[in-house]
Amino acid sequence: MAIWGGGAAAAAVVLSLALQLAAMADAQETASIFPAMILFGDSSVDSGNNNYLPTAFKANYPPYGKDFIGHQPTGRFCNGKLTSDITADILGFKTYPPAYLSPQAKGKNLLVGANFGSAAAGYDDTTALINHAIPLSQQLEYYKEYKVKLAKVAGTKKAAAIIKDALYIVGFGTADFLQNYYVNHTLKKLYTTPDQYSTHLATFFSSFIKDLYGLGARRIGVVPLPPLGCFPETIALFRFPKHGCIHMANKDAEGFNNKINTTAITLQKQLLALKIVVFDIFKPLHHVITSPSDYGFAEAGKGCCKTGKTGPASILCDPKSIGTCRNASEYVFWDNIHLSQAANQILAESILLQGTSLI
């Protein structure tokens, strides 16, 4: 499977980076270059938190997880590993940060971090509230709880070092548009253009990063919006013919990403010890979706699994439908909105190439 940005050449760069990371970890006598990964976000990082919520946005049933470890659903919105899982693998982590609401989020398991992600959450708390997910503000409160628990497990000094040197991943925005703004007429009256709503979201982003920094975070990787207009769900939402991407939605995504980038530059100047990188996932994913054969994919216009007809079911795999594809690695999308593990692999490699300044 080719990597975005140059096939074999880019693959060599990623391999070289992985070897350098391994050498650095060995020099520090640790398994990974970072002591922990701490994740905030939506379904792109949710590893099982929504299993414990009264929400329709769950992935704790087959065929989800069919290619994951043990071939069982975990709550990840994928056939296998998420981008964050693959990133953790390459960075040298032996286990994944536990979903914070899961029974596994206790004791020594907390030493490698925690995952606060919740499918259908956004920078706008109302996005999560209408979808019964964990709002951004509550994810932050859980992080404060985590810090207290970590100190009890590791001791105050070691816990402080983990918090300071951990890799933080923040990824919201998709649900703000697809599960809120585009379908919420009241919100459209309040913010008459997507650009206005993006400005609104960027203020939440700024406040959240400042809060995280105040709580000890220093290395933050931000995952902005993908090319939303190329997602099967977006095409179905706007009832466009299923060929080609929807320019309007992609323009909205790029506008949002520009605001996040500008805000991050401002934050970098204000918070002197902050290392922050806003990853470009729009360009690599757009190229994968519009030129799938270049990356070994056979299908980029629909998901591998069969989805339902209305509401959240139209996005997610339908457990009652027969017809999940045999080989998900041939598909860019797993369901109507989430990437397959094969596509997540490409995205993780691209992110790693962009994130070296966080080390």
Residue, then its C-alpha position, 0 to 999 in steps of 0.5 A: m500500500a503506497i503512502w501519500g507523498g511519494g510511494a516508496a520514497a515516503a515509505a523509506v522516510v517513515l521507516s527511517l523515522a520509526l527507526q529513529l524513534a525506536a533508537m531515541a526510546d532505547a536511549q531513554e530506556t523507555a518503550s516509546i519516545f512519549p511516556a503517554m498518549i492523551l486523546f480528545g475528540d470524536s469517533s476518529v479517536d473514540s476507542g469505546n467510551n460511547n459503549y457506556l453512553p445512552t447514544a445511537f452512535k456506538a460501534n460495539y457490535p459486529p462487523y465493527g472490529k472484525d480485523f482488530i486484535g481478537h476480531q471483536p468489536t471494541g467500540r472503535f468505528c472501524n474494521g480494525k485500528l484507528t489512526s491513533d492506534i497505528t500512530a501509537d504502534i509506530l511510536g513504540f507503545k505496547t498498549y493503547p490508552p484505555a477508553y476513560l469510561s471503560p473498566q480498563a481505565k484504572g491502575k497502571n493502565l493509566l500510565v500510558g495515557a487515557n482516551f476521552g474521545s466520544a463519537a458525535a462530539g465536537y468543539d461545540d458542546t451542543t453537538a455532543l449534547i444533541n447526540h448524547a456524546i461526551p461534550l468537550s467541556q466534560q472531556l476536559e473534566y475527565y482529564k482533570e480526574y485522570k490527573v488525580k488518579l495518575a498521581k495516585v498510581a505513579g506518584t506526584k513527581k512521575a505523574a507531573a513528568i508524564i503529563k508534561d511529556a505526553l503526546y496530546i491528540v485533539g480531533f474534532g469538527t466533523a460532527d460539528f458540521l455533519q451531525n449539527y450545523y448542516v442538519n440544524h436549522t436553528l443553528k443556521k439562523l444563528y450562524t448564517t454561513p459556515d464561515q461564521y460557524s467556523t469562527h465560532l468553533a475556533t474560539f472553542f478550540s482556542s479556549f480548550i488549548k489554553d485550558l489544556y496548557g494550563l493543566g500541563a499539556r505541552r505537546i499537542g497534535v491537532v487533527p482538523l477536518p478531512p475533505l468532508g465533501c468526498f465522504p459517502e454520508t455527505i454526498a447522501l446528505f445533500r442528495f448529490p449523484k454519487h460521483g465526485c466530491i461536493h465542492m461546497a462541503n470541501k470549501d467549508a472544511e478548508g475554511f475551518n482548517n484555515k481558522i484552526n491553523t491561524t488560531a494555532i499560530t497565535l497560541q504558539k506565540q502566546l504560550l511560549a512552552l507550547k509545541i503545537v502542530v495542526f496536521d494536514i489531513f485534507k490533502p492526503l485524504h482527498h488524493v486517496i479518495t479521488s485517486p484510490s487506485d494509486y494507493g491500492f484501493a478498489e472502492a472510494g465511493k461507498g463503505c465496506c459494510k452495509t448501513g441503515k436507512t435513516g438517522p445515525a443508522s445511515i452512517l453506521c454499519d447495520p448489524k442486521s444486513i448481510g453484505t459486508c465486503r470480504n476485504a476491507s483493505e480494498y475500501v477507503f471507507w469502512d462505513n459511510i463516514h469512517l475510514s478503513q484500517a488501510a486508509n487509517q494506515i496511510l493517514a497515520e504515516s502522513i501525520l507522523l511525517q508532519g509531527t516530528s517537531l512535537i518530539 
